[in-house]
Amino acid sequence: TCKTLCSAAQDDLLWQRHCKDAGVLSQGSRLDSNSQDSAIVGARALFMRHLRRRCCECRQPTQYEFRFLGIRLCETCERGNPHRYGLATRAQLMHVRSELECL
């Protein structure tokens, strides 16, 4: 039932396992806390933060954000998909440059 699934989703061990499998805990993160409720929120929040920091294309953690679309996008995927993420082609830039030189 829904209550059973909700209860299972609140299990601290579940979120700690997800964090461990994703390699989040091996980065020096600690989930120590005084109460069981804050430990659940901590492990869950840590895993969700990890998910939000992944590239939308390759799913690897990245520090970069493609602000025009509001997504995380690593440099490799941005350069590898110029048709999707390129703001201007090289030909367009050269055309504008030549027009500016004429001025």
CORRANOR-V480043 format. One record per pair of residues at least 4 apart in sequence whose C-alpha atoms are under 7 Angstrom apart, sorted by the first residue. I is the first residue (numbers start at 1). J is the second residue. Records with the same first field share a line. If there is no record, write none. Layout:
I->J, J
This chain:
1->5
2->6
3->7
4->8
5->9
6->10
7->11
10->40
11->15, 40
12->16, 39, 40, 43
13->17
14->18
15->19, 43, 44
16->20, 43
17->21
18->22, 47
19->23, 24, 25, 47
20->24, 25, 26
23->27
24->29
25->29, 30
31->39, 42, 43
32->39
33->38, 39
35->39
36->40
37->41
38->42
39->43
40->44
41->45
42->46
43->47
44->48
45->49
46->50
47->51
48->52
49->53
50->54
53->61, 62, 72
54->59, 60, 61, 62, 72
55->59, 60, 61, 62, 72, 73, 74
56->71, 72, 73
57->73, 77
62->73, 74
64->72, 73, 74
65->70, 71, 72, 73
66->70, 71, 72, 73
67->71
73->77, 78
74->78
75->79
76->80
77->81
78->82, 85
81->85
82->86
88->92, 93
89->93
90->94
91->95
92->96
93->97
94->98
95->99
96->100
97->101
98->102
99->103
